[in-house]
Amino acid sequence: MSLSATVAPRRALLLTSAVILAIVALTLGLAPAPASASAGSSLEILGLQGRLSTDLGLNSAWVVIAGLFVMFMQAGLAMLEVGFVRGKNAGSVIAKIITNFAIAAIAFWAVGFAFSFGRGGSIIGVHGFFVEGQRAFPLAFPLNSKGVDPDALWFFEFVFCAVTLAIVWGTTLERIKFGVYIAFAPIFAGVIYPVVAHWIFADGWLRSSLHVQDFAGSIVVDVTAGAAALAVLLQLGPRRGKYGPDGKPRAIPGHNMPLFGLGIIILWLGWFGFNPGSTLNALDGRFAEIVLVTQLAGSAGVLSAMAVMWAVTKTFDIGMAGNGAIAGLVAITGPAGYVAPWAAVVIGAVAGVIVVLGVVRIDRRLDDPIGVLSAHLLAGIWGALSLGLFATPLLASHNLPGSHGGLFYTGSFTQLGSQAVGVIVTFAFVFSASYAVFWLIDRTIGLRVSAEEENAGLDISEHGMYGYPEQFIPIPELVGYGAVPASQRIGTGPLSDPDVTAGRGRGAR
């Protein structure tokens, strides 16, 4: 074994250990001293005494339920990615999803939530670390008399952060080192994402000064994820064999389109927590209309994407149909609470066209296995800008006093200009910060596995096991499977089964 082959894993192990120790040290160093057994927050005491309002309980329950829907989107992303990669990399997707979700939870609890939604200046929050301090969060009770429990708000906003992080890795599938996930996740969930969330979701400068509208995250989630995804992709490079000697792209089909389709349906379901839950309120009746708006945009995205693919290829492409749904849902995420149903159809339909054209164009130069740059970055930008066209003045004043209706209602470009600034600033910050972090990771542990490891697949090279063991491990080594007589494996086992190829199966004498 070469020296470089042994040094790289050691560096990865050291970096992984350093990240874990840093999280532990941060927790021990910044966490508040434990309270006495009889002590408790005034909110907790009021709850135990049954003195909290019914409105607070209902709103908090709705936000937690909506958050569970958003959490379930992790399963949707997992199935989508598993379906779109080759079988030798299927298991690595699951390991990545679970690990990133866990790291994001600790980082967002310790510092990310405070940076995002804690009281502070126009750049970043500075109160509420470890979700402590009842008066640290302006969107939560008691500072907001119509708000929700701070813990409910934390959970809802955490799953937003975790989904954003999960989207980032879509451009890196099948060739990135597992240690990169561990190194980047706490920085993204603890600092990069929270800064953007504070600027637009809380009381940061883009919201309070420029009145940038973003109801549920076309900018905060999708532009942020897309910018970070592009930053890592430019340094990582394409999968081996993606581009031929002439530079033309080659198709690398996924191994399981039914799983991809299941992922799309799960994500679509999750969007009914994503958008309606962003009302943070169950009592004003608005979440039902947002469900309608969300559904219409996703449906329009599917139909327009399929129509474009039929016009170009005379086939109803399964992958493009799914990406059309995602693009339509991404595009409506920001406008969901600001636009009328008819506008949702237009927004979703345009997103479906954008994603098809984007995938085709981007694939010529950049290897984006699941279309993150098209379905999230480009569709997210369109969704953000569409608010400057279709936001109704009534909903604009209700959601964000000081903001304006769109061009088609007011004849003014004011809100469109604000939306463009929000997109540009967010992309520039996230791309620059993420590029710098990935550059440092590349100089320490490296971003990419070796050619041999990539050819073998990340399941075995990074995790020491296969997602589909019966497909890749020789039959004699499958002890548990080998316990089944060869005669019963006829027609079910791989062609390399020695008992079958030797002619000793059922009917052979």
C-alpha positions in Angstrom: 0.0 0.0 0.0 1.3 3.4 -0.9 2.1 6.1 1.6 -0.6 8.4 0.2 -3.2 5.6 0.5 -2.5 5.4 4.2 -2.1 9.1 5.0 -5.5 10.2 3.5 -7.6 7.9 5.7 -5.6 9.0 8.8 -6.3 12.7 7.9 -10.0 11.9 7.4 -10.1 10.2 10.8 -8.3 13.1 12.5 -10.6 15.7 11.0 -13.7 13.7 11.9 -12.4 13.3 15.5 -11.6 17.1 15.6 -15.1 18.0 14.4 -16.8 15.7 17.0 -14.5 17.1 19.8 -15.2 20.6 18.8 -19.0 20.0 19.0 -18.6 18.5 22.4 -16.3 21.3 23.6 -18.7 23.9 22.3 -21.6 22.2 24.1 -19.7 21.9 27.4 -18.3 25.5 27.2 -21.4 27.4 26.1 -24.2 25.4 27.6 -25.9 27.1 30.5 -25.5 25.7 34.0 -28.1 23.1 34.9 -31.0 24.3 36.9 -32.1 22.9 40.2 -34.6 20.1 40.2 -37.3 22.4 41.4 -36.5 25.2 38.9 -38.2 25.6 35.5 -38.9 28.2 32.9 -42.0 30.4 33.5 -43.3 28.9 30.2 -42.9 25.4 31.5 -44.4 26.3 34.9 -47.4 27.9 33.2 -47.9 24.8 31.1 -47.7 22.4 34.0 -50.3 24.6 35.8 -52.6 24.5 32.7 -52.4 28.3 32.3 -51.2 28.5 28.7 -53.7 29.6 26.1 -55.4 27.1 23.8 -54.2 29.2 20.8 -50.6 28.7 21.8 -51.1 24.9 22.2 -52.9 24.6 18.8 -50.3 26.7 17.0 -47.4 24.8 18.5 -49.0 21.5 17.8 -49.5 22.4 14.1 -45.9 23.6 13.8 -44.5 20.4 15.3 -46.8 18.3 13.0 -45.7 20.3 10.0 -42.1 19.8 11.1 -42.6 16.1 11.1 -43.7 16.3 7.5 -40.5 18.2 6.6 -38.4 15.7 8.5 -39.9 12.9 6.4 -38.5 14.7 3.4 -35.1 13.2 4.4 -36.6 9.8 3.5 -37.8 11.3 0.2 -34.3 12.6 -0.6 -32.8 9.3 0.3 -35.1 7.3 -2.0 -34.6 9.8 -4.8 -30.8 9.7 -4.6 -30.7 5.9 -4.1 -32.8 5.5 -7.2 -30.6 7.8 -9.3 -27.2 6.3 -8.4 -25.8 3.0 -9.4 -26.4 0.0 -7.2 -22.8 0.0 -5.9 -23.4 3.4 -4.2 -26.9 2.9 -2.9 -26.0 2.3 0.7 -23.7 5.3 1.0 -26.7 7.6 0.5 -28.4 6.2 3.6 -25.3 6.7 5.7 -24.9 10.2 4.5 -28.6 11.2 5.2 -28.5 9.8 8.7 -25.2 11.3 9.7 -25.9 14.8 8.3 -29.3 14.9 10.0 -27.7 14.0 13.4 -24.9 16.6 13.0 -27.2 19.3 11.9 -29.4 18.8 14.9 -26.6 19.3 17.4 -25.1 22.3 15.6 -28.5 24.0 15.1 -29.4 23.4 18.7 -26.1 24.7 20.1 -25.6 27.8 17.9 -27.5 27.7 14.6 -30.9 28.6 16.0 -29.6 31.5 18.0 -27.8 32.8 15.0 -30.9 32.4 12.9 -33.8 33.5 15.1 -32.3 34.9 18.3 -32.5 38.6 19.1 -29.6 40.5 17.7 -28.6 42.9 15.0 -29.3 43.0 11.3 -26.5 40.5 10.4 -26.9 37.7 13.0 -28.7 36.7 16.1 -26.7 36.8 19.4 -29.2 35.4 22.0 -30.8 32.0 22.6 -27.9 29.6 22.4 -28.9 26.1 23.2 -32.5 27.3 22.9 -32.3 29.0 26.3 -34.0 32.2 27.3 -37.7 32.7 26.7 -37.3 36.2 25.5 -34.5 35.4 23.0 -36.7 34.6 20.0 -39.0 37.4 18.5 -41.0 34.9 16.5 -41.9 32.7 19.5 -44.0 33.1 22.6 -43.9 35.2 24.8 -42.2 38.0 22.7 -44.8 37.2 20.0 -48.1 36.8 21.7 -49.4 34.9 18.7 -46.3 32.9 18.4 -45.5 29.2 19.2 -43.5 27.5 21.9 -39.7 28.2 21.4 -39.0 24.4 21.3 -41.6 23.9 18.6 -40.1 26.8 16.6 -36.6 25.2 17.0 -37.8 21.9 15.7 -39.5 23.3 12.7 -36.6 25.5 11.7 -34.1 22.8 12.4 -35.7 20.4 9.8 -35.6 23.2 7.3 -31.8 23.5 7.9 -31.4 19.8 7.7 -33.2 19.5 4.4 -31.1 22.4 2.9 -27.9 20.6 3.9 -29.2 17.3 2.4 -29.9 19.0 -0.9 -26.3 20.3 -1.1 -24.9 16.8 -1.6 -26.9 15.9 -4.7 -24.1 17.2 -7.0 -21.5 15.1 -5.2 -23.0 11.6 -5.4 -20.8 8.5 -6.2 -17.3 10.1 -5.8 -17.1 12.2 -2.6 -15.3 11.1 0.6 -17.6 10.4 3.6 -15.4 12.6 5.8 -16.4 15.7 3.8 -19.9 15.4 5.0 -18.8 15.3 8.6 -16.5 18.3 8.2 -18.9 20.6 6.3 -22.1 19.8 8.0 -21.5 21.6 11.4 -20.2 24.7 9.6 -23.2 24.8 7.3 -25.8 24.1 9.9 -24.1 26.2 12.6 -23.1 29.3 10.6 -23.7 29.5 6.8 -27.4 28.6 6.7 -28.3 30.5 9.9 -26.8 33.7 8.6 -29.1 33.6 5.5 -32.1 32.5 7.6 -31.5 35.5 9.9 -31.3 37.9 7.0 -34.6 36.8 5.4 -36.7 34.7 7.8 -36.0 36.7 11.0 -35.3 40.4 11.5 -32.1 40.6 9.4 -31.3 43.4 6.9 -32.7 41.8 3.8 -36.1 41.4 5.4 -36.2 44.6 7.5 -34.6 47.0 5.2 -35.1 45.7 1.6 -38.3 43.8 2.4 -37.2 40.7 0.6 -40.2 38.2 0.4 -39.6 34.5 0.9 -42.5 32.7 2.6 -41.0 29.2 3.0 -37.5 29.3 1.4 -37.1 29.6 -2.3 -34.1 31.7 -1.4 -33.2 30.6 2.1 -33.4 26.9 1.3 -33.1 26.3 -2.4 -30.8 29.1 -3.6 -28.6 28.5 -0.5 -28.4 24.8 -1.1 -27.8 25.3 -4.8 -25.0 27.8 -4.2 -23.2 25.4 -1.8 -23.8 22.5 -4.2 -22.2 24.4 -7.1 -19.2 25.4 -4.9 -18.4 21.8 -4.1 -19.1 20.5 -7.6 -16.6 22.9 -9.2 -13.8 21.5 -7.0 -14.9 17.9 -7.0 -15.2 17.3 -10.8 -17.4 14.7 -12.7 -17.8 11.0 -12.1 -15.3 8.8 -14.0 -16.6 8.1 -17.4 -19.2 10.8 -17.5 -17.6 12.6 -20.4 -16.0 10.9 -23.3 -12.7 11.8 -25.1 -14.6 14.3 -27.2 -16.0 16.0 -24.1 -19.6 15.0 -24.8 -21.6 13.8 -21.8 -22.6 10.2 -21.4 -25.7 9.0 -19.6 -25.0 7.2 -16.3 -28.5 5.8 -15.5 -29.8 5.3 -12.0 -30.4 1.7 -11.0 -34.0 2.0 -9.6 -36.5 4.4 -11.0 -39.4 3.1 -8.8 -37.4 4.2 -5.8 -36.8 7.5 -7.5 -40.6 7.8 -8.0 -41.2 6.9 -4.3 -38.8 9.7 -3.3 -40.7 12.2 -5.4 -44.0 11.3 -3.8 -42.5 11.5 -0.3 -41.0 14.9 -1.0 -44.2 16.2 -2.4 -46.0 15.1 0.8 -43.3 16.8 2.8 -44.0 20.1 1.0 -47.4 20.2 2.7 -45.5 20.7 6.0 -42.8 22.9 4.4 -45.2 25.6 3.0 -48.4 25.5 5.1 -46.3 25.0 8.2 -44.5 28.3 7.6 -47.7 30.2 8.6 -46.6 29.3 12.2 -50.3 29.5 12.8 -53.2 27.1 12.7 -56.0 29.5 13.5 -56.1 32.0 10.7 -57.2 29.4 8.1 -54.5 30.4 5.6 -52.6 27.1 5.7 -55.4 25.4 3.7 -55.1 27.9 0.8 -51.3 27.3 0.9 -51.9 23.6 0.5 -53.9 24.3 -2.7 -51.3 26.7 -4.1 -48.5 24.2 -3.4 -50.4 21.3 -5.1 -51.2 23.4 -8.2 -47.6 24.5 -8.7 -46.2 21.0 -8.3 -48.7 19.6 -10.8 -48.1 22.3 -13.3 -44.4 21.6 -13.1 -44.9 17.9 -13.9 -47.1 18.6 -16.9 -44.9 21.3 -18.4 -41.7 19.3 -18.0 -43.3 16.2 -19.6 -44.6 18.4 -22.5 -41.1 19.8 -23.1 -39.5 16.4 -23.1 -42.2 15.0 -25.4 -41.6 17.9 -27.8 -37.8 17.2 -27.8 -37.5 13.4 -27.5 -41.0 12.1 -28.2 -40.9 10.2 -24.9 -42.4 10.8 -21.5 -39.2 10.8 -19.5 -39.7 9.5 -15.9 -36.7 11.4 -14.4 -37.8 14.7 -16.0 -41.4 14.2 -14.8 -40.1 13.9 -11.3 -37.7 16.8 -11.6 -40.6 18.8 -13.0 -42.5 18.2 -9.8 -39.6 19.2 -7.6 -39.0 22.3 -9.7 -42.6 23.4 -9.4 -42.6 22.8 -5.7 -39.3 24.6 -5.2 -40.5 27.6 -7.2 -43.7 28.0 -5.2 -41.9 27.6 -1.8 -41.1 31.3 -1.6 -44.4 32.7 -3.1 -46.7 30.2 -1.4 -48.1 32.7 1.1 -48.1 35.6 -1.3 -49.8 34.6 -4.5 -53.2 33.5 -5.8 -53.9 30.0 -7.1 -53.8 31.0 -10.8 -50.3 32.5 -10.3 -49.2 29.2 -8.7 -50.0 27.4 -12.0 -48.0 29.8 -14.0 -45.0 29.7 -11.6 -45.0 25.9 -11.5 -45.4 25.6 -15.3 -42.5 27.9 -16.0 -40.3 26.0 -13.4 -41.0 22.8 -15.3 -39.7 24.3 -18.5 -36.7 25.7 -16.6 -35.7 22.4 -15.1 -35.7 20.5 -18.4 -33.7 23.2 -20.3 -31.4 23.6 -17.3 -30.6 19.9 -16.9 -29.8 19.6 -20.6 -27.6 22.6 -20.7 -25.8 22.0 -17.4 -25.1 18.3 -18.2 -22.9 19.4 -21.1 -20.3 20.8 -18.7 -21.1 19.9 -15.1 -21.9 16.4 -13.7 -25.0 17.0 -11.5 -26.4 13.4 -11.0 -29.8 14.4 -9.7 -30.3 17.9 -11.2 -29.8 20.0 -8.0 -28.6 23.0 -9.9 -31.6 23.0 -12.2 -34.4 21.8 -9.9 -33.3 23.8 -6.8 -30.9 26.6 -7.8 -32.5 27.7 -11.1 -36.1 27.0 -10.0 -35.4 28.6 -6.6 -34.2 31.8 -8.3 -37.3 31.8 -10.6 -39.5 31.3 -7.5 -37.9 34.2 -5.7 -38.2 36.5 -8.7 -41.8 35.5 -9.4 -42.8 37.2 -6.2 -41.8 40.5 -7.8 -44.3 39.7 -10.5 -47.3 37.9 -8.8 -47.3 38.9 -5.1 -50.7 40.3 -4.3 -50.6 43.7 -2.4 -53.0 42.3 0.3 -50.8 39.3 1.1 -47.6 41.3 0.8 -48.8 43.8 3.5 -50.1 41.0 5.7 -46.9 38.8 5.6 -44.3 41.5 5.5 -45.4 45.1 6.2 -43.4 47.5 4.0 -43.1 45.1 1.1 -45.0 45.6 -2.2 -47.2 43.7 -4.6 -45.8 42.3 -7.8 -45.4 44.0 -11.1 -48.7 42.6 -12.5 -50.7 44.2 -9.7 -48.8 47.4 -9.1 -47.0 48.2 -12.3 -43.9 48.8 -10.2 -40.5 47.0 -10.4 -39.8 47.8 -6.7 -40.4 44.3 -5.3 -38.8 42.6 -8.2 -35.7 44.7 -7.6 -35.7 43.7 -3.9 -36.1 40.0 -4.8 -33.1 40.2 -7.3 -30.9 41.7 -4.6 -31.9 39.0 -2.2 -31.0 36.3 -4.7 -27.7 37.9 -5.6 -26.6 38.6 -2.0 -27.5 35.1 -0.8 -25.8 33.3 -3.7 -22.7 35.4 -3.4 -22.4 34.8 0.4 -23.2 31.1 0.4 -21.1 30.3 -2.7 -18.0 32.2 -1.3 -18.2 30.8 2.2 -18.9 27.2 1.0 -16.1 27.4 -1.7 -13.6 28.4 1.0 -14.7 25.6 3.4 -14.5 23.0 0.6 -11.1 24.3 -0.5 -9.8 23.9 3.0 -11.2 20.4 3.3 -9.7 19.5 -0.1 -6.3 20.6 1.1 -6.5 18.5 4.3 -8.4 15.3 3.8 -9.3 15.7 0.1 -12.7 15.8 -1.4 -12.6 12.8 -3.7 -12.1 9.1 -3.3 -9.5 7.4 -5.4 -10.2 6.0 -8.9 -10.1 2.5 -7.5 -12.5 3.3 -4.7 -14.9 5.0 -7.1 -14.9 2.0 -9.5 -15.6 -0.4 -6.6 -18.4 1.8 -5.3 -18.7 3.9 -2.2 -20.7 1.2 -0.4 -17.7 -1.1 0.0 -14.8 1.5 -0.2 -16.2 4.0 2.3 -18.5 1.8 4.5 -17.1 -1.7 4.2 -20.4 -3.3 3.1 -22.8 -3.4 0.1 -26.2 -2.0 -0.2 -27.1 -5.0 -2.3 -24.8 -7.8 -1.0 -26.4 -10.6 -3.1 -25.7 -8.5 -6.2 -22.0 -7.8 -5.7 -20.6 -10.5 -3.3 -19.7 -13.8 -4.9 -22.2 -16.5 -4.0 -19.7 -18.8 -2.1 -19.1 -15.8 0.3 -22.8 -15.3 1.0 -23.0 -17.8 3.8 -26.5 -16.9 4.8 -27.8 -17.0 1.3 -25.7 -20.1 0.5 -27.7 -22.0 3.0 -30.5 -22.2 0.5 -30.0 -25.2 -1.8 -28.9 -24.4 -5.3 -32.0 -26.1 -6.7 -34.2 -23.5 -5.0 -32.1 -20.6 -6.3 -32.6 -21.4 -10.0 -34.0 -18.3 -11.6 -33.4 -16.1 -8.6 -29.6 -15.9 -8.1 -27.0 -14.2 -10.3 -25.7 -15.9 -13.4 -22.3 -16.3 -11.7 -23.8 -18.7 -9.2 -21.3 -21.6 -9.5 -24.0 -24.3 -8.7 -26.1 -23.0 -11.6 -23.4 -22.5 -14.2 -22.0 -25.9 -13.4 -25.3 -27.4 -14.3 -26.1 -28.9 -10.9 -29.4 -27.2 -10.5 -32.9 -28.5 -10.6 -33.4 -30.9 -13.5 -29.7 -31.4 -14.1 -28.3 -34.9 -13.7 
